[in-house]
Amino acid sequence: MTVLGIVIFFVGILLSVAWHELGHFTTAKWFGIKVPEFMVGFGKTIWSRKRGETEFGLKAIPLGGYIRMIGMIPPAPGSDSALGRTRRTGPFQGLMDDARRQSAMDVAPEDADRQFYLRAPWKRVVVMFAGPFMNLVLAVVLFAIVLMGFGVRTYTTTVSEVSACVLPATVAADGPPPQCPADAPPTPAAAAGFQPGDKIVAFNGTPYEQDDWRGMQEAIRSSSGTVTVTVERDGQRLDLTPTLITTQLRDLDDPERIVDASFLGLSPLDEIQRKDLPAVAGEIGSIISRTGEAIIALPSRVPALFGSVFLGEERDLDGPIGVVGVSRIGGEILAQDIPVGQEIAFFLQLLAAVNISLFLFNLLPIPPLDGGQIFPALWEAVKKRIARLRGRPDPGPVDVAKLLPVAYVVALVFIAWSGLLLVADVINPVRLFQ
């Protein structure tokens, strides 16, 4: 089942990549740009079929995909031919001229007006943004299916258990002992008369929704002294007045961190709840925010990843995971002895998170990512606008060939990073289920 799960999830990633490229392909065709190739993967072609003017295929290294549009690199400014031959020299001039020459070789005379760089900047932005946008659309659909269809396990404000005594978080890390030590004081909840099944509806006069246990926790931890907790019990509302105490607790955002905070002594009842459309939007926004922060923090994660590969250090559960690692987690999900509905929901959530990552990562303003074409097009639009306002001639397309050295460096860094992730995912994988 693990192997089957890995295969299924890996196919899901490849379909996500193809879906991304479909966004580029469809919009390019709308704007009359010729697309000779639509490929999933890199390296040697292992399968392909030509439909119309486009060759569709799979390549041997399934770590991405691309479509090849003609005229991605414009002729050099001031050149006397489409090959970009100029009298300029420089350390990277040969690289740029070779790229221009290769780009020009893709253009047949009858296709001269179907080149990418000839389209208006806004059209190029649409073409390049369409790929990441398709990943965002797919993520929204998958999250909507999970949250609105299957539902998610949610901690509620209904009490499932009342702790009998107070123990430090370091002692109670693996669950409370069978009985409280003789010197352990009773919890505020036990002393105030809370019972399993009580539904907390308000804390110190502030009402809380049934699924807002996190908000309730934060309110308890930030309060002190005697508080008023309104509960529903057997159809009636009661006001209980526990006196909170300060003790050692695990931080809500970082369970490895111990903090001093107010403590009541209740455990919430968790249940599967279906969410509404606003909840889907909120979840998407939250995941985009967290994923964006994770991408920004990637450079700082390199030492820990290096240590997990070469120094035998423990793999960070919140650290980066490659295609192999995330596929392996997909396999572990399928192998768990849990209801099928929960397996599917977890599976779809993981695939949705991968698509959010693809959406944000491809918008980075560096070549060869999609953002590396979006931002030059936006800059070109600004230059054209300024020239028009000043009554000057059209400055022409931005020379994206000048970004090729950056693209090669980024590609080398990406290859090295992918290799490190691959090794880490094989020899020291992240395991969500022990």
Kinemage of the C-alpha trace (Angstrom):
@kinemage 1
@onewidth
@group {chain A} dominant
@subgroup {mainchain}
@vectorlist {calphas} color= white
{ca met a 1} P 0.000 0.000 0.000
{ca thr a 2} L 2.915 2.325 0.710
{ca val a 3} L 4.375 1.764 -2.756
{ca leu a 4} L 0.937 2.228 -4.328
{ca gly a 5} L 0.488 5.475 -2.406
{ca ile a 6} L 3.895 6.731 -3.557
{ca val a 7} L 3.043 5.977 -7.184
{ca ile a 8} L -0.404 7.592 -6.980
{ca phe a 9} L 0.910 10.732 -5.309
{ca phe a 10} L 3.822 10.978 -7.738
{ca val a 11} L 1.349 10.805 -10.617
{ca gly a 12} L -0.637 13.547 -8.873
{ca ile a 13} L 2.463 15.763 -8.847
{ca leu a 14} L 3.086 15.111 -12.554
{ca leu a 15} L -0.530 15.988 -13.318
{ca ser a 16} L -0.090 19.202 -11.316
{ca val a 17} L 2.953 20.058 -13.439
{ca ala a 18} L 1.034 19.296 -16.652
{ca trp a 19} L -1.868 21.424 -15.371
{ca his a 20} L 0.594 24.281 -14.785
{ca glu a 21} L 1.984 24.028 -18.312
{ca leu a 22} L -1.543 23.852 -19.713
{ca gly a 23} L -2.091 27.375 -18.373
{ca his a 24} L 0.921 28.641 -20.315
{ca phe a 25} L -0.041 26.646 -23.411
{ca thr a 26} L -3.688 27.733 -23.555
{ca thr a 27} L -3.012 31.443 -23.118
{ca ala a 28} L -0.086 31.351 -25.574
{ca lys a 29} L -2.385 29.842 -28.208
{ca trp a 30} L -5.060 32.457 -27.447
{ca phe a 31} L -2.562 35.206 -28.232
{ca gly a 32} L -1.310 33.545 -31.408
{ca ile a 33} L 2.110 32.441 -30.106
{ca lys a 34} L 3.503 29.288 -31.660
{ca val a 35} L 4.231 26.461 -29.188
{ca pro a 36} L 6.362 23.661 -30.724
{ca glu a 37} L 6.729 21.630 -27.482
{ca phe a 38} L 4.703 20.746 -24.379
{ca met a 39} L 6.798 18.542 -22.096
{ca val a 40} L 6.456 17.136 -18.590
{ca gly a 41} L 9.917 16.464 -17.183
{ca phe a 42} L 13.412 17.249 -18.434
{ca gly a 43} L 16.188 15.371 -20.209
{ca lys a 44} L 15.649 12.598 -22.742
{ca thr a 45} L 12.181 12.204 -24.234
{ca ile a 46} L 10.691 8.808 -23.375
{ca trp a 47} L 7.309 9.308 -25.049
{ca ser a 48} L 5.785 11.933 -27.331
{ca arg a 49} L 2.959 12.516 -29.779
{ca lys a 50} L 2.555 15.433 -32.162
{ca arg a 51} L -0.834 17.102 -32.339
{ca gly a 52} L -1.049 19.923 -34.821
{ca glu a 53} L 2.086 22.041 -34.529
{ca thr a 54} L 2.863 20.955 -30.943
{ca glu a 55} L 4.744 17.888 -29.721
{ca phe a 56} L 3.382 16.626 -26.384
{ca gly a 57} L 5.569 14.288 -24.347
{ca leu a 58} L 7.152 12.921 -21.186
{ca lys a 59} L 10.837 13.188 -20.371
{ca ala a 60} L 13.096 11.008 -18.258
{ca ile a 61} L 13.659 13.372 -15.293
{ca pro a 62} L 10.235 14.116 -13.774
{ca leu a 63} L 11.254 17.240 -11.827
{ca gly a 64} L 9.159 19.834 -13.623
{ca gly a 65} L 8.021 20.647 -17.117
{ca tyr a 66} L 7.960 23.323 -19.784
{ca ile a 67} L 6.405 24.553 -22.976
{ca arg a 68} L 8.664 25.959 -25.691
{ca met a 69} L 7.341 29.117 -27.291
{ca ile a 70} L 9.145 30.655 -30.265
{ca gly a 71} L 10.757 34.041 -29.872
{ca met a 72} L 11.266 33.957 -26.110
{ca ile a 73} L 14.517 35.938 -26.581
{ca pro a 74} L 14.324 39.085 -28.745
{ca pro a 75} L 17.082 40.167 -31.140
{ca ala a 76} L 19.847 42.244 -29.584
{ca pro a 77} L 19.149 45.981 -29.505
{ca gly a 78} L 20.704 47.553 -32.585
{ca ser a 79} L 21.439 44.230 -34.277
{ca asp a 80} L 21.150 43.943 -38.027
{ca ser a 81} L 19.637 40.453 -38.023
{ca ala a 82} L 17.450 38.141 -36.010
{ca leu a 83} L 20.586 36.248 -34.956
{ca gly a 84} L 21.597 39.116 -32.720
{ca arg a 85} L 25.096 39.595 -34.171
{ca thr a 86} L 26.570 42.836 -32.853
{ca arg a 87} L 29.985 44.365 -32.365
{ca arg a 88} L 29.577 44.246 -28.553
{ca thr a 89} L 31.921 42.116 -26.487
{ca gly a 90} L 31.843 40.952 -22.909
{ca pro a 91} L 32.338 37.879 -20.717
{ca phe a 92} L 28.797 36.648 -21.322
{ca gln a 93} L 28.248 38.039 -24.829
{ca gly a 94} L 28.906 34.689 -26.503
{ca leu a 95} L 26.392 33.000 -24.230
{ca met a 96} L 23.748 35.614 -25.035
{ca asp a 97} L 24.395 35.568 -28.776
{ca asp a 98} L 24.251 31.768 -28.870
{ca ala a 99} L 20.908 31.856 -27.065
{ca arg a 100} L 19.560 34.451 -29.494
{ca arg a 101} L 20.808 32.408 -32.421
{ca gln a 102} L 19.146 29.249 -31.083
{ca ser a 103} L 15.920 31.168 -30.448
{ca ala a 104} L 15.966 32.583 -33.986
{ca met a 105} L 16.475 29.111 -35.478
{ca asp a 106} L 13.039 28.103 -34.103
{ca val a 107} L 11.340 30.803 -36.149
{ca ala a 108} L 10.300 29.865 -39.694
{ca pro a 109} L 9.606 32.771 -42.066
{ca glu a 110} L 5.856 32.108 -41.947
{ca asp a 111} L 5.926 32.285 -38.131
{ca ala a 112} L 7.802 35.584 -37.831
{ca asp a 113} L 4.741 37.351 -36.432
{ca arg a 114} L 3.967 34.580 -33.880
{ca gln a 115} L 6.930 35.168 -31.571
{ca phe a 116} L 6.528 35.621 -27.835
{ca tyr a 117} L 8.503 38.854 -27.546
{ca leu a 118} L 6.328 40.554 -30.187
{ca arg a 119} L 3.224 40.336 -28.013
{ca ala a 120} L 2.223 43.274 -25.826
{ca pro a 121} L 3.751 43.162 -22.332
{ca trp a 122} L 0.366 42.532 -20.683
{ca lys a 123} L -0.174 39.500 -22.906
{ca arg a 124} L 3.215 38.079 -21.956
{ca val a 125} L 2.409 38.629 -18.294
{ca val a 126} L -0.867 36.754 -18.749
{ca val a 127} L 0.891 33.845 -20.488
{ca met a 128} L 3.565 33.515 -17.805
{ca phe a 129} L 1.211 34.060 -14.856
{ca ala a 130} L -1.305 31.531 -16.195
{ca gly a 131} L 0.885 28.579 -15.179
{ca pro a 132} L 1.177 29.427 -11.470
{ca phe a 133} L -2.439 30.576 -11.477
{ca met a 134} L -3.545 27.111 -12.617
{ca asn a 135} L -1.746 25.635 -9.586
{ca leu a 136} L -3.587 28.085 -7.336
{ca val a 137} L -6.934 27.137 -8.929
{ca leu a 138} L -6.203 23.431 -8.444
{ca ala a 139} L -5.222 24.021 -4.799
{ca val a 140} L -8.454 25.921 -4.136
{ca val a 141} L -10.515 23.129 -5.718
{ca leu a 142} L -8.717 20.426 -3.726
{ca phe a 143} L -9.052 22.308 -0.438
{ca ala a 144} L -12.723 22.963 -1.162
{ca ile a 145} L -13.298 19.236 -1.763
{ca val a 146} L -11.564 18.381 1.514
{ca leu a 147} L -13.038 21.097 3.734
{ca met a 148} L -16.569 21.186 2.309
{ca gly a 149} L -16.900 17.556 1.233
{ca phe a 150} L -14.917 15.365 3.608
{ca gly a 151} L -14.560 17.805 6.480
{ca val a 152} L -11.543 18.122 8.763
{ca arg a 153} L -10.795 17.031 12.301
{ca thr a 154} L -11.537 20.051 14.459
{ca tyr a 155} L -11.044 20.705 18.157
{ca thr a 156} L -14.286 22.041 19.583
{ca thr a 157} L -15.215 23.941 22.737
{ca thr a 158} L -16.981 20.842 24.082
{ca val a 159} L -15.117 19.271 27.006
{ca ser a 160} L -13.961 15.699 26.475
{ca glu a 161} L -11.899 15.311 29.654
{ca val a 162} L -11.253 17.244 32.859
{ca ser a 163} L -7.700 16.877 34.173
{ca ala a 164} L -7.699 15.892 37.822
{ca cys a 165} L -4.398 17.466 38.874
{ca val a 166} L -1.743 19.920 37.757
{ca leu a 167} L 1.484 18.528 36.297
{ca pro a 168} L 4.291 20.446 34.516
{ca ala a 169} L 4.347 20.089 30.750
{ca thr a 170} L 7.731 18.320 30.934
{ca val a 171} L 6.199 15.592 33.131
{ca ala a 172} L 2.972 15.206 31.184
{ca ala a 173} L 4.617 15.094 27.765
{ca asp a 174} L 3.487 11.525 27.069
{ca gly a 175} L 0.108 11.786 28.739
{ca pro a 176} L -0.888 11.962 32.407
{ca pro a 177} L -0.005 9.116 34.769
{ca pro a 178} L -2.739 6.634 35.791
{ca gln a 179} L -3.296 8.546 39.032
{ca cys a 180} L -2.193 11.915 40.379
{ca pro a 181} L 0.687 12.131 42.868
{ca ala a 182} L -0.394 12.852 46.424
{ca asp a 183} L 1.180 16.312 46.388
{ca ala a 184} L -0.304 17.366 43.010
{ca pro a 185} L -2.912 20.157 43.375
{ca pro a 186} L -6.290 19.785 41.626
{ca thr a 187} L -6.743 21.648 38.375
{ca pro a 188} L -8.862 24.812 38.359
{ca ala a 189} L -11.352 23.011 36.093
{ca ala a 190} L -11.739 20.076 38.486
{ca ala a 191} L -12.087 22.399 41.476
{ca ala a 192} L -14.726 24.490 39.693
{ca gly a 193} L -16.890 21.470 38.794
{ca phe a 194} L -16.398 21.114 35.036
{ca gln a 195} L -17.668 17.849 33.567
{ca pro a 196} L -17.056 15.954 30.319
{ca gly a 197} L -19.720 16.984 27.798
{ca asp a 198} L -19.885 20.613 28.957
{ca lys a 199} L -20.055 22.933 25.961
{ca ile a 200} L -18.236 26.195 26.605
{ca val a 201} L -20.153 29.061 24.996
{ca ala a 202} L -18.439 32.084 26.588
{ca phe a 203} L -15.279 33.000 28.483
{ca asn a 204} L -15.367 36.106 30.684
{ca gly a 205} L -18.442 37.253 28.789
{ca thr a 206} L -16.920 36.794 25.324
{ca pro a 207} L -18.821 34.237 23.199
{ca tyr a 208} L -16.907 31.595 21.221
{ca glu a 209} L -17.978 29.493 18.257
{ca gln a 210} L -17.980 25.737 18.716
{ca asp a 211} L -14.951 25.244 16.453
{ca asp a 212} L -12.852 28.019 18.023
{ca trp a 213} L -10.947 25.996 20.597
{ca arg a 214} L -7.695 27.747 19.599
{ca gly a 215} L -9.210 31.129 20.421
{ca met a 216} L -10.440 29.739 23.723
{ca gln a 217} L -6.938 28.447 24.546
{ca glu a 218} L -5.384 31.827 23.828
{ca ala a 219} L -7.968 33.570 26.020
{ca ile a 220} L -7.332 31.172 28.921
{ca arg a 221} L -3.562 31.504 28.686
{ca ser a 222} L -3.651 35.301 28.583
{ca ser a 223} L -6.044 35.645 31.576
{ca ser a 224} L -5.348 35.420 35.276
{ca gly a 225} L -7.156 35.101 38.588
{ca thr a 226} L -10.808 34.086 38.854
{ca val a 227} L -12.674 33.977 35.537
{ca thr a 228} L -16.256 33.248 34.493
{ca val a 229} L -16.829 30.390 32.052
{ca thr a 230} L -20.351 29.888 30.690
{ca val a 231} L -21.159 26.301 29.720
{ca glu a 232} L -24.180 24.429 28.396
{ca arg a 233} L -24.993 21.276 30.375
{ca asp a 234} L -28.143 19.198 29.916
{ca gly a 235} L -29.804 22.028 27.996
{ca gln a 236} L -29.091 24.672 30.644
{ca arg a 237} L -26.460 27.382 30.884
{ca leu a 238} L -24.243 27.542 33.946
{ca asp a 239} L -21.575 30.027 35.010
{ca leu a 240} L -18.516 28.345 36.502
{ca thr a 241} L -15.842 30.444 38.219
{ca pro a 242} L -12.451 28.700 38.208
{ca thr a 243} L -9.357 30.453 39.529
{ca leu a 244} L -6.593 30.061 36.951
{ca ile a 245} L -3.056 29.158 37.957
{ca thr a 246} L 0.250 29.763 36.204
{ca thr a 247} L 2.252 26.681 35.251
{ca gln a 248} L 4.546 25.300 32.553
{ca leu a 249} L 2.800 24.629 29.235
{ca arg a 250} L 3.855 23.798 25.712
{ca asp a 251} L 3.739 26.758 23.346
{ca leu a 252} L 0.749 26.636 20.998
{ca asp a 253} L 2.876 27.405 17.928
{ca asp a 254} L 6.075 25.570 18.924
{ca pro a 255} L 5.415 22.409 20.985
{ca glu a 256} L 9.146 22.054 21.679
{ca arg a 257} L 9.118 25.328 23.609
{ca ile a 258} L 7.982 25.460 27.242
{ca val a 259} L 6.335 28.678 28.451
{ca asp a 260} L 4.703 29.914 31.642
{ca ala a 261} L 0.993 30.585 31.091
{ca ser a 262} L -2.376 30.381 32.797
{ca phe a 263} L -3.899 26.921 32.998
{ca leu a 264} L -7.477 25.650 33.367
{ca gly a 265} L -7.204 21.882 32.851
{ca leu a 266} L -9.590 20.874 30.057
{ca ser a 267} L -9.199 18.667 26.984
{ca pro a 268} L -11.382 19.474 23.936
{ca leu a 269} L -13.580 17.065 22.029
{ca asp a 270} L -12.422 16.682 18.429
{ca glu a 271} L -14.762 15.800 15.582
{ca ile a 272} L -14.947 15.849 11.801
{ca gln a 273} L -16.619 19.070 10.646
{ca arg a 274} L -17.471 20.290 7.158
{ca lys a 275} L -16.532 23.891 6.488
{ca asp a 276} L -18.166 26.607 4.384
{ca leu a 277} L -16.723 28.596 1.467
{ca pro a 278} L -15.348 31.448 3.629
{ca ala a 279} L -13.448 28.837 5.642
{ca val a 280} L -11.872 27.561 2.403
{ca ala a 281} L -10.755 31.096 1.529
{ca gly a 282} L -9.330 31.561 5.016
{ca glu a 283} L -7.461 28.268 4.841
{ca ile a 284} L -5.998 29.135 1.433
{ca gly a 285} L -4.870 32.530 2.714
{ca ser a 286} L -3.280 30.974 5.780
{ca ile a 287} L -1.429 28.317 3.774
{ca ile a 288} L -0.208 30.859 1.199
{ca ser a 289} L 1.156 32.979 4.042
{ca arg a 290} L 2.903 30.057 5.734
{ca thr a 291} L 4.276 28.713 2.445
{ca gly a 292} L 5.586 32.152 1.488
{ca glu a 293} L 7.388 32.405 4.814
{ca ala a 294} L 8.833 28.914 4.279
{ca ile a 295} L 10.154 29.824 0.808
{ca ile a 296} L 11.800 32.970 2.169
{ca ala a 297} L 13.398 30.880 4.924
{ca leu a 298} L 14.799 28.230 2.528
{ca pro a 299} L 18.407 29.523 2.619
{ca ser a 300} L 18.414 29.305 6.418
{ca arg a 301} L 17.291 25.663 6.189
{ca val a 302} L 20.370 24.535 4.252
{ca pro a 303} L 22.616 23.839 7.296
{ca ala a 304} L 19.971 21.651 8.985
{ca leu a 305} L 19.311 19.782 5.723
{ca phe a 306} L 23.044 19.292 5.219
{ca gly a 307} L 23.347 17.979 8.769
{ca ser a 308} L 20.503 15.513 8.254
{ca val a 309} L 22.278 14.108 5.177
{ca phe a 310} L 25.934 14.029 6.208
{ca leu a 311} L 26.007 14.356 9.998
{ca gly a 312} L 23.206 12.005 10.995
{ca glu a 313} L 21.132 14.760 12.554
{ca glu a 314} L 17.372 14.361 12.975
{ca arg a 315} L 15.311 15.564 10.008
{ca asp a 316} L 13.254 18.689 10.696
{ca leu a 317} L 9.545 17.901 10.298
{ca asp a 318} L 8.906 21.532 9.311
{ca gly a 319} L 11.840 21.635 6.889
{ca pro a 320} L 11.806 21.435 3.079
{ca ile a 321} L 10.795 18.196 1.355
{ca gly a 322} L 11.468 17.203 -2.242
{ca val a 323} L 9.333 15.373 -4.786
{ca val a 324} L 10.525 11.982 -3.525
{ca gly a 325} L 9.884 12.905 0.103
{ca val a 326} L 6.407 14.252 -0.413
{ca ser a 327} L 5.526 11.224 -2.562
{ca arg a 328} L 6.772 8.984 0.232
{ca ile a 329} L 4.506 10.760 2.700
{ca gly a 330} L 1.658 10.183 0.263
{ca gly a 331} L 2.498 6.475 0.391
{ca glu a 332} L 2.551 6.490 4.196
{ca ile a 333} L -0.918 8.069 4.237
{ca leu a 334} L -2.349 5.258 2.127
{ca ala a 335} L -0.733 2.655 4.388
{ca gln a 336} L -2.351 3.981 7.597
{ca asp a 337} L -5.122 2.035 9.291
{ca ile a 338} L -7.605 4.911 9.192
{ca pro a 339} L -10.957 5.400 7.421
{ca val a 340} L -10.661 5.702 3.648
{ca gly a 341} L -12.323 9.115 3.693
{ca gln a 342} L -9.627 10.471 6.005
{ca glu a 343} L -6.896 8.975 3.821
{ca ile a 344} L -8.314 10.642 0.715
{ca ala a 345} L -8.747 13.961 2.535
{ca phe a 346} L -5.158 13.906 3.835
{ca phe a 347} L -3.922 12.906 0.375
{ca leu a 348} L -5.754 15.786 -1.327
{ca gln a 349} L -4.608 18.292 1.309
{ca leu a 350} L -0.988 17.314 0.724
{ca leu a 351} L -1.362 17.634 -3.049
{ca ala a 352} L -3.067 21.017 -2.599
{ca ala a 353} L -0.137 22.194 -0.457
{ca val a 354} L 2.276 21.114 -3.224
{ca asn a 355} L 0.314 23.230 -5.705
{ca ile a 356} L 0.438 26.248 -3.391
{ca ser a 357} L 4.225 25.813 -3.292
{ca leu a 358} L 4.372 25.640 -7.102
{ca phe a 359} L 2.233 28.772 -7.328
{ca leu a 360} L 4.432 30.879 -5.066
{ca phe a 361} L 7.808 29.474 -6.077
{ca asn a 362} L 7.242 30.117 -9.779
{ca leu a 363} L 6.364 33.767 -9.107
{ca leu a 364} L 9.840 34.530 -7.738
{ca pro a 365} L 11.285 37.278 -9.980
{ca ile a 366} L 14.323 35.270 -11.053
{ca pro a 367} L 14.950 33.392 -14.295
{ca pro a 368} L 14.338 30.663 -15.354
{ca leu a 369} L 11.165 30.751 -13.236
{ca asp a 370} L 7.963 32.274 -14.602
{ca gly a 371} L 8.511 35.396 -12.525
{ca gly a 372} L 11.774 35.892 -14.414
{ca gln a 373} L 9.659 36.647 -17.523
{ca ile a 374} L 6.808 38.427 -15.757
{ca phe a 375} L 8.871 41.191 -14.197
{ca pro a 376} L 10.855 42.088 -17.359
{ca ala a 377} L 7.520 42.386 -19.192
{ca leu a 378} L 6.190 44.673 -16.468
{ca trp a 379} L 9.365 46.770 -16.648
{ca glu a 380} L 9.000 46.970 -20.427
{ca ala a 381} L 5.421 48.200 -20.026
{ca val a 382} L 6.642 50.911 -17.622
{ca lys a 383} L 9.389 51.973 -20.052
{ca lys a 384} L 6.951 52.141 -22.955
{ca arg a 385} L 4.546 54.208 -20.892
{ca ile a 386} L 7.229 56.675 -19.849
{ca ala a 387} L 8.511 56.986 -23.440
{ca arg a 388} L 4.972 57.627 -24.692
{ca leu a 389} L 4.373 60.341 -22.082
{ca arg a 390} L 7.658 62.027 -22.997
{ca gly a 391} L 6.976 61.773 -26.731
{ca arg a 392} L 9.978 59.537 -27.334
{ca pro a 393} L 10.251 56.478 -29.634
{ca asp a 394} L 9.231 53.037 -28.384
{ca pro a 395} L 12.268 51.666 -26.459
{ca gly a 396} L 11.515 48.165 -27.746
{ca pro a 397} L 11.510 44.891 -25.796
{ca val a 398} L 13.586 44.375 -22.680
{ca asp a 399} L 16.706 42.369 -23.512
{ca val a 400} L 15.972 39.293 -21.390
{ca ala a 401} L 19.109 37.651 -22.794
{ca lys a 402} L 21.066 39.740 -20.276
{ca leu a 403} L 19.415 37.669 -17.547
{ca leu a 404} L 20.777 34.389 -18.927
{ca pro a 405} L 23.869 34.352 -16.659
{ca val a 406} L 21.526 34.708 -13.684
{ca ala a 407} L 19.344 31.928 -15.092
{ca tyr a 408} L 22.309 29.569 -15.363
{ca val a 409} L 23.437 30.303 -11.811
{ca val a 410} L 19.904 29.822 -10.483
{ca ala a 411} L 19.591 26.571 -12.447
{ca leu a 412} L 22.840 25.255 -10.944
{ca val a 413} L 21.707 26.217 -7.441
{ca phe a 414} L 18.344 24.566 -8.062
{ca ile a 415} L 20.026 21.370 -9.299
{ca ala a 416} L 22.288 21.265 -6.238
{ca trp a 417} L 19.336 21.958 -3.920
{ca ser a 418} L 17.222 19.280 -5.613
{ca gly a 419} L 20.078 16.794 -5.317
{ca leu a 420} L 20.490 17.520 -1.607
{ca leu a 421} L 16.742 17.126 -1.052
{ca leu a 422} L 16.724 13.870 -3.026
{ca val a 423} L 19.514 12.374 -0.931
{ca ala a 424} L 17.858 13.564 2.295
{ca asp a 425} L 14.481 12.133 1.248
{ca val a 426} L 16.092 8.763 0.493
{ca ile a 427} L 18.468 8.251 3.423
{ca asn a 428} L 16.780 10.337 6.125
{ca pro a 429} L 13.166 10.902 5.097
{ca val a 430} L 10.558 12.932 6.931
{ca arg a 431} L 8.122 10.549 8.614
{ca leu a 432} L 4.779 11.902 9.717
{ca phe a 433} L 3.710 8.482 10.985
{ca gln a 434} L 6.136 6.655 13.270
